[in-house]
Amino acid sequence: MLVLDFALLSKASAKTAPARLTGIQHATRINNLVAYTRMLNTTNPKNKEIKDIKIQTGITKKRMDEESNPKSKLKLERGKRPRGRPPKKDSKTSLINGKNISTLLDHYDTPSSYLDYAASRSSPLKPTSSVFVGNLYELQVKAFLEQSFKIRSTLHQGGSNDKGIDINAIWNPVDIFSKDTKSNKNDSKESPKYEIVNSKKIKPLVSRLKKTLKLFVQCKCFDSSKIDPKLIREIKGSCQEYFSKNGNSAVFMIASTNGFTKIGREDFDKAPIPLIYAEFSKPRLIDVKIPYKIESWDMCRLEGMSLNPMASALFKDLNWVKFSNKVTS
């Protein structure tokens, strides 16, 4: 941009030009125009461009003053929001037992990975705490069901917000429960398509085209408590919506270290949904010197299994008792 300086002559010099060019300057920055605002017709501009230039020069000057002041620059840097993606983390992260700590902190789905996670914390979890033992119990139950019950698409979602469901998976009981030989002798007799239990109709699994079920599991690692009516009500409430929409296409398993109270067992049998009770022993620490090694723990084992009438009707003609005796021996 060029800035032209003109000198106005008096009226006495009529023979000469009324104005004379006295200088030409080159404006390197737009805020240089601030010094020459006296030359602009700001009282009655012919167009809006002159007015806009003056406004822009004022803003630019203020911005330059802020940049020259180190305190204001520091203030801008602190209040400035970062844009774009966050910087990548350093790939050089420490390892525990050959495993990345960041991966352990994000996810654990096996007993061994949970022990690695507990040891990798800045303040390691106490192996005697109820939270530690409870999480380890859930993962050991999950590992047992995956190995013996052949469950798949397993999702462990234990925690304070699990809504009463610690594990959910897909399960095909027909693949693991052998058919009852006693019922096979009566195959010639026509059996009813539906069983009536607690005033509800339920179709046995062997008579269905789709043999797979949705399995919900809730784990209770009690010290001395037992399953009471309150817990049964919570279980019915947690999966009521699913059963109302999908019918008896799922079964709910309660994995616990202890049995039932008297009324708790009555409510278990009267429940309008298929329920399975699986008694698993509590995990026990053998070697206190190395508590974060899987070899230092006596894993939980299945000690017994029972079904409520709804689940028994669902598994009709399947020898689940024989399977239970096999895995508990």
C-alpha positions as CSV (number, residue, x, y, z in Angstrom):
1,M,0.0,0.0,0.0
2,L,1.3,3.5,-0.9
3,V,0.7,6.6,1.2
4,L,0.9,9.9,-0.7
5,D,1.7,13.3,1.0
6,F,0.2,16.4,-0.7
7,A,0.9,20.1,0.3
8,L,-2.0,22.5,-0.2
9,L,-1.0,25.9,-1.7
10,S,-2.5,29.3,-0.8
11,K,-5.1,31.0,-3.0
12,A,-2.6,33.7,-3.9
13,S,-0.8,31.3,-6.2
14,A,-3.5,30.9,-8.7
15,K,-1.3,30.2,-11.6
16,T,0.2,27.1,-10.0
17,A,-1.6,23.8,-9.1
18,P,-3.6,23.9,-5.9
19,A,-1.8,20.9,-4.5
20,R,1.7,19.5,-4.8
21,L,2.9,15.9,-4.1
22,T,5.6,16.1,-1.4
23,G,6.3,12.4,-0.7
24,I,5.4,8.8,-1.2
25,Q,5.7,6.2,1.6
26,H,5.2,2.5,1.5
27,A,3.1,1.0,4.4
28,T,4.4,-2.4,5.3
29,R,1.7,-3.1,7.9
30,I,-1.8,-2.0,7.9
31,N,-1.6,-0.5,11.4
32,N,0.9,2.0,9.9
33,L,-2.2,3.8,8.6
34,V,-3.0,4.9,12.2
35,A,-0.4,7.6,11.9
36,Y,-2.1,8.9,8.7
37,T,-5.8,8.9,9.8
38,R,-5.7,12.7,9.6
39,M,-5.4,12.4,5.8
40,L,-8.6,10.3,5.6
41,N,-12.0,11.9,5.2
42,T,-13.6,10.2,8.3
43,T,-16.3,12.8,8.8
44,N,-18.1,12.0,5.6
45,P,-16.4,9.1,3.9
46,K,-17.3,8.5,0.3
47,N,-17.3,4.7,0.7
48,K,-17.2,2.2,3.6
49,E,-13.7,1.0,2.8
50,I,-12.0,4.0,4.6
51,K,-14.1,3.4,7.7
52,D,-13.4,-0.3,7.7
53,I,-9.7,0.3,7.4
54,K,-9.7,2.6,10.4
55,I,-11.5,-0.1,12.5
56,Q,-9.1,-2.8,11.4
57,T,-6.1,-0.7,12.2
58,G,-7.3,-0.1,15.8
59,I,-7.9,-3.9,16.3
60,T,-4.5,-4.7,14.9
61,K,-2.8,-2.1,17.1
62,K,-4.4,-3.6,20.2
63,R,-3.3,-7.1,19.2
64,M,0.3,-5.9,18.7
65,D,0.2,-4.3,22.2
66,E,-0.9,-7.6,23.7
67,E,1.8,-9.5,21.8
68,S,4.5,-7.1,23.0
69,N,3.4,-7.5,26.7
70,P,4.7,-10.8,28.1
71,K,2.1,-10.9,30.9
72,S,-0.8,-10.6,28.4
73,K,0.8,-13.2,26.2
74,L,1.1,-15.6,29.1
75,K,-2.6,-15.0,29.9
76,L,-3.6,-15.8,26.4
77,E,-1.6,-19.0,26.4
78,R,-3.2,-20.2,29.6
79,G,-6.7,-19.5,28.4
80,K,-6.2,-20.8,24.9
81,R,-8.1,-24.1,24.2
82,P,-6.1,-26.7,22.4
83,R,-7.4,-27.7,18.9
84,G,-7.3,-30.9,17.0
85,R,-6.4,-34.3,18.4
86,P,-4.4,-34.6,21.6
87,P,-0.7,-35.4,21.2
88,K,0.2,-39.0,21.0
89,K,1.5,-40.6,24.1
90,D,5.0,-41.8,24.4
91,S,5.3,-45.3,23.0
92,K,7.9,-46.1,25.6
93,T,5.7,-47.3,28.4
94,S,6.8,-49.6,31.2
95,L,5.9,-53.2,31.1
96,I,4.8,-55.6,33.8
97,N,5.3,-59.3,33.1
98,G,5.8,-58.4,29.4
99,K,2.5,-56.5,29.2
100,N,1.8,-52.9,28.6
101,I,0.6,-51.0,31.7
102,S,-1.7,-48.8,29.7
103,T,-3.4,-51.8,28.2
104,L,-3.9,-53.4,31.6
105,L,-5.4,-50.2,33.0
106,D,-7.9,-50.0,30.1
107,H,-9.1,-53.5,30.2
108,Y,-8.8,-56.9,32.0
109,D,-11.0,-59.9,31.3
110,T,-9.1,-62.8,32.9
111,P,-7.9,-63.5,36.4
112,S,-4.2,-63.3,35.4
113,S,-4.7,-59.9,33.7
114,Y,-6.6,-58.6,36.7
115,L,-3.7,-59.6,39.0
116,D,-1.3,-57.7,36.7
117,Y,-3.6,-54.7,36.8
118,A,-3.8,-54.7,40.6
119,A,0.0,-54.9,40.8
120,S,0.5,-52.1,38.3
121,R,-1.4,-49.4,40.2
122,S,0.5,-46.6,41.9
123,S,-1.1,-47.9,45.1
124,P,-1.6,-51.6,44.5
125,L,-4.9,-53.1,45.5
126,K,-4.9,-55.1,48.7
127,P,-5.4,-58.8,48.0
128,T,-7.5,-59.1,51.2
129,S,-10.0,-56.3,50.3
130,S,-13.5,-57.2,49.4
131,V,-13.3,-55.3,46.1
132,F,-10.2,-57.3,45.0
133,V,-11.6,-60.7,46.0
134,G,-15.0,-59.8,44.5
135,N,-13.5,-58.9,41.1
136,L,-11.3,-61.9,41.1
137,Y,-14.3,-64.1,41.9
138,E,-16.3,-62.8,39.0
139,L,-13.4,-63.3,36.5
140,Q,-12.8,-66.9,37.8
141,V,-16.5,-67.7,37.4
142,K,-16.4,-66.3,33.9
143,A,-13.3,-68.3,33.0
144,F,-15.0,-71.5,34.4
145,L,-18.2,-70.9,32.4
146,E,-16.2,-70.3,29.2
147,Q,-14.3,-73.5,29.7
148,S,-16.9,-75.9,31.0
149,F,-20.3,-74.4,29.9
150,K,-18.9,-73.3,26.5
151,I,-20.4,-69.9,26.7
152,R,-19.3,-67.4,24.0
153,S,-19.6,-63.7,23.2
154,T,-18.9,-63.1,26.9
155,L,-19.0,-59.6,28.3
156,H,-17.8,-58.9,31.8
157,Q,-19.5,-55.8,33.1
158,G,-19.1,-56.0,36.9
159,G,-19.0,-52.9,39.0
160,S,-21.1,-50.5,40.9
161,N,-23.2,-49.7,37.8
162,D,-23.7,-53.2,36.4
163,K,-27.5,-53.1,37.1
164,G,-27.4,-56.5,38.7
165,I,-25.6,-58.3,35.8
166,D,-21.9,-59.1,36.1
167,I,-21.6,-61.4,33.1
168,N,-23.7,-61.8,30.0
169,A,-23.1,-64.3,27.2
170,I,-24.5,-66.6,24.5
171,W,-25.1,-70.2,25.6
172,N,-26.2,-73.4,23.9
173,P,-27.1,-75.9,26.7
174,V,-28.0,-78.6,24.2
175,D,-24.3,-78.9,23.2
176,I,-23.2,-79.7,26.7
177,F,-26.2,-81.3,28.4
178,S,-26.6,-84.8,27.0
179,K,-30.1,-86.0,26.4
180,D,-31.8,-87.9,29.2
181,T,-31.8,-91.6,28.4
182,K,-35.0,-92.2,30.5
183,S,-36.9,-89.7,28.3
184,N,-35.6,-91.3,25.1
185,K,-37.4,-94.5,26.0
186,N,-40.7,-92.6,26.0
187,D,-40.1,-90.9,22.6
188,S,-42.8,-93.0,21.1
189,K,-45.4,-91.2,23.3
190,E,-46.3,-87.8,22.1
191,S,-45.1,-85.2,24.7
192,P,-46.8,-81.8,25.1
193,K,-45.2,-78.9,23.3
194,Y,-45.4,-76.6,26.3
195,E,-44.9,-77.1,30.1
196,I,-47.1,-75.3,32.6
197,V,-45.1,-73.8,35.5
198,N,-46.3,-71.2,37.9
199,S,-49.4,-70.6,35.7
200,K,-47.0,-69.9,32.7
201,K,-46.4,-71.8,29.5
202,I,-42.8,-72.6,28.6
203,K,-41.5,-74.5,25.6
204,P,-38.6,-76.9,26.3
205,L,-35.4,-76.0,24.6
206,V,-35.1,-79.4,22.7
207,S,-38.4,-78.6,21.0
208,R,-37.2,-75.2,19.7
209,L,-35.6,-74.4,16.4
210,K,-33.3,-71.9,18.0
211,K,-31.2,-73.7,20.7
212,T,-29.1,-70.8,21.9
213,L,-30.0,-68.7,25.0
214,K,-28.9,-65.4,26.5
215,L,-27.2,-66.1,29.8
216,F,-27.1,-63.5,32.5
217,V,-24.9,-64.1,35.6
218,Q,-24.7,-62.3,38.9
219,C,-21.9,-63.1,41.2
220,K,-22.1,-62.8,45.0
221,C,-18.9,-63.5,46.9
222,F,-20.3,-63.6,50.4
223,D,-18.4,-64.2,53.5
224,S,-21.3,-65.5,55.6
225,S,-24.4,-64.0,54.0
226,K,-26.9,-66.0,52.0
227,I,-29.2,-65.3,49.1
228,D,-32.4,-63.6,50.5
229,P,-35.7,-62.5,49.0
230,K,-34.3,-59.0,48.4
231,L,-31.7,-60.3,46.0
232,I,-34.3,-62.4,44.1
233,R,-36.5,-59.3,43.7
234,E,-33.5,-57.3,42.4
235,I,-32.7,-60.1,39.9
236,K,-36.3,-60.2,38.6
237,G,-36.3,-56.4,38.3
238,S,-33.0,-56.2,36.4
239,C,-34.0,-58.5,33.6
240,Q,-37.8,-58.0,33.6
241,E,-37.7,-55.8,30.5
242,Y,-35.7,-58.3,28.5
243,F,-38.0,-61.2,29.4
244,S,-41.1,-59.2,28.6
245,K,-39.8,-58.4,25.1
246,N,-38.1,-61.7,24.3
247,G,-40.0,-64.3,26.3
248,N,-38.1,-67.2,27.8
249,S,-35.1,-66.9,25.5
250,A,-32.7,-66.3,28.4
251,V,-31.8,-67.8,31.7
252,F,-30.4,-66.1,34.8
253,M,-27.6,-67.7,36.9
254,I,-26.8,-66.8,40.4
255,A,-23.2,-67.6,41.3
256,S,-22.6,-67.5,45.0
257,T,-20.4,-68.8,47.8
258,N,-23.3,-69.7,50.1
259,G,-26.8,-71.0,49.7
260,F,-30.2,-69.5,50.4
261,T,-32.2,-68.4,53.3
262,K,-35.5,-70.3,53.8
263,I,-37.6,-67.5,52.3
264,G,-35.0,-66.8,49.6
265,R,-35.2,-70.4,48.4
266,E,-39.0,-70.2,48.2
267,D,-38.8,-67.0,46.1
268,F,-36.2,-68.7,43.9
269,D,-38.6,-71.5,43.2
270,K,-41.6,-69.2,42.6
271,A,-39.7,-66.8,40.3
272,P,-41.5,-66.4,36.9
273,I,-38.2,-66.6,35.0
274,P,-35.7,-69.5,34.5
275,L,-33.1,-69.3,37.3
276,I,-30.0,-71.4,37.9
277,Y,-28.1,-71.4,41.2
278,A,-24.4,-72.3,40.9
279,E,-22.4,-72.6,44.1
280,F,-18.7,-71.6,43.6
281,S,-16.1,-71.7,46.3
282,K,-14.4,-68.5,47.3
283,P,-10.9,-67.9,45.9
284,R,-8.2,-68.4,48.5
285,L,-4.8,-66.9,48.7
286,I,-2.2,-69.6,49.3
287,D,1.2,-67.7,49.1
288,V,0.9,-64.3,50.7
289,K,4.5,-63.4,49.6
290,I,3.5,-63.1,45.9
291,P,-0.2,-62.3,46.0
292,Y,-0.3,-61.0,42.4
293,K,0.7,-64.3,40.8
294,I,-2.0,-66.6,39.6
295,E,-0.2,-69.6,41.0
296,S,-0.6,-68.1,44.5
297,W,-4.4,-68.5,44.4
298,D,-6.6,-71.5,44.9
299,M,-9.2,-70.9,42.2
300,C,-12.9,-71.1,42.8
301,R,-14.6,-74.4,41.9
302,L,-18.2,-75.4,41.1
303,E,-19.5,-77.3,44.1
304,G,-23.2,-77.7,43.2
305,M,-25.9,-76.5,40.8
306,S,-29.7,-76.4,41.1
307,L,-32.6,-75.1,38.9
308,N,-35.9,-73.6,39.7
309,P,-39.1,-75.1,38.2
310,M,-39.0,-72.7,35.2
311,A,-35.4,-73.6,34.3
312,S,-36.2,-77.3,34.8
313,A,-39.1,-77.1,32.3
314,L,-36.8,-75.2,29.9
315,F,-34.2,-78.0,30.1
316,K,-36.6,-80.9,29.9
317,D,-35.2,-84.0,28.3
318,L,-31.6,-82.7,29.0
319,N,-29.6,-84.5,31.6
320,W,-28.2,-81.4,33.4
321,V,-27.8,-83.4,36.6
322,K,-25.3,-85.7,35.0
323,F,-23.4,-82.8,33.7
324,S,-23.4,-81.1,37.1
325,N,-22.0,-84.2,38.8
326,K,-19.3,-84.5,36.2
327,V,-18.0,-80.9,36.5
328,T,-18.2,-80.9,40.3
329,S,-16.4,-84.2,40.8
